């Protein structure tokens, strides 16, 4: 076996995806192992790992498997030898640009949600600090720990 290939366990560790998830992506045609060992084990290359990382990054942003497949198709075609030219290239770049814009919009939405969640957690910490004298709640600054009334 060539050193440039990785088995599924190493790929899972590098991508932080489960074996089951990687196999699912193979079944759906998103990432097909580049080779098989004589014993039938899936063998992956750095290119396969890069594809899995694209998928891993798209998933939490809410992209569907079809959208992942479409983006991967566009980038594969842009990376092809010979590279597409003219209108075909521009159309592929427009597809990639569409996904970049959709990702940026989703990131903005997630930032808003995170800010609201942080505000909520701060509200709860403040409430706990107010109602629990002498106890510093996790995340509260050290200088704002409350003291019991008899210690003041």
Secondary structure, 3 states (H helix, E strand, C coil): CCCCCEEHHHHHHHHCCCHHHHHHHHHCCCCCCCEECCCCCEEECHHHHHHHHHHHHHHCCCCCHHHHHHHHHHHHHHHCCCCCCHHHHHHHHHHHHHHHHHHHHHHHHHHHHHHHHHHHHHHHHHHHHHHCCCCCCCCCCHHHCCCCHHHC
